[in-house]
Amino acid sequence: MLRIPALHWVLLLAVIAVGLAVRSRISLPRADAQILSAPVVPQPAMPAVIRPSQSGNGATARRDRNGNFIFDARVNGMPLQMVFDTGASVTSLRAEDAARVGIDTGSLNYSATVSTANGHTSVAPVMIETLTVGDITRHYVTAVVARPGVLGMNLLGQSFMAKIGGYRVVGQDLVLQGEP
């Protein structure tokens, strides 16, 4: 039987404690951050698969070939595709789509800074009056608009998810639940 001296145990525990203490200071790349700076590569259109939930109070999207769940949302009544992104703290719109959904892009103030795996970028805080995904409609959703050319896809982030009953992945489908 192998015996490990007590000093080795103390050193091992010290290394673990230090690792836990600094873990919050380590910045690891996140998938949503890569979307912010990834170049837009044209691909054949793949329609998002949206189905009302069984209860009529939700939506379902099928995973696309890149592993993303893309919803055909309506932002302020206008159609807009959005990627479901649990890593995005706030729902994020491409500058190129903001005007189309009724946001006055001429008066945007890029006063907030967000951290991504590729550094920091400034965004303009906005309020989406109405955001609809499937059968779920939410009002006054906090969002940001990214500078032109920075965001490859619109992100359905935590500011929307916090307003729904929940979500779950079932096989290749993502199911959004409108009410708890």
C-alpha positions, 0 to 999 in steps of 0.5 A, a space after each residue: 500500500 502506497 503511503 503519502 506523507 501528510 506534507 504532500 496532502 497539505 500541499 495538494 489541498 493548498 494548490 486546490 484552495 489557491 486554484 479555487 480562489 483565483 478561478 473567478 479571475 481566469 477568463 475562459 473563451 465562451 461560445 457566445 463571445 466567439 459569435 460576436 467577432 466571428 466573420 459572417 460566412 454566407 451559408 445556404 439558408 436553413 429555416 429555423 424549425 419553430 413549432 408551438 408547444 403542446 400547451 400552446 404556451 412556448 416554442 420548439 426549435 431543432 438544432 441546426 448543423 452547427 449545433 445552434 438553436 435558431 428561432 424566427 422571432 418577432 422584434 417589435 412586430 418585425 421578423 428576425 432570426 435569433 440564436 438561443 445563447 445561454 452565455 449572453 447576459 443580455 439579448 443582443 441585436 446586430 446594428 444592421 437589423 436594429 433599424 429594421 425593427 424600429 430602433 432609431 440607430 441614429 441616436 444610439 449611444 454605445 456607452 456600455 462595454 461587454 467582454 468577449 473572448 476576443 476582447 472588449 467592445 462597446 454596445 448601445 443599451 436599448 429596450 425592446 418593446 415586444 419580443 415574440 418567440 413562438 407563442 411566447 410574447 414578452 414586453 420591455 426586454 432589455 437588450 443591446 445593439 452591437 456596432 455595425 459588423 461586430 455581431 454575426 447573429 442576433 442573440 436571444 440572451 438571458 434578459 429574455 430567458 429570465 422572463 420565460 418559464 424555462 427551457 430544456 433540450 429534448 434530443 435535437 429540440 430546444 423547448 421554451 416554456 412560456 409560463 412556469 
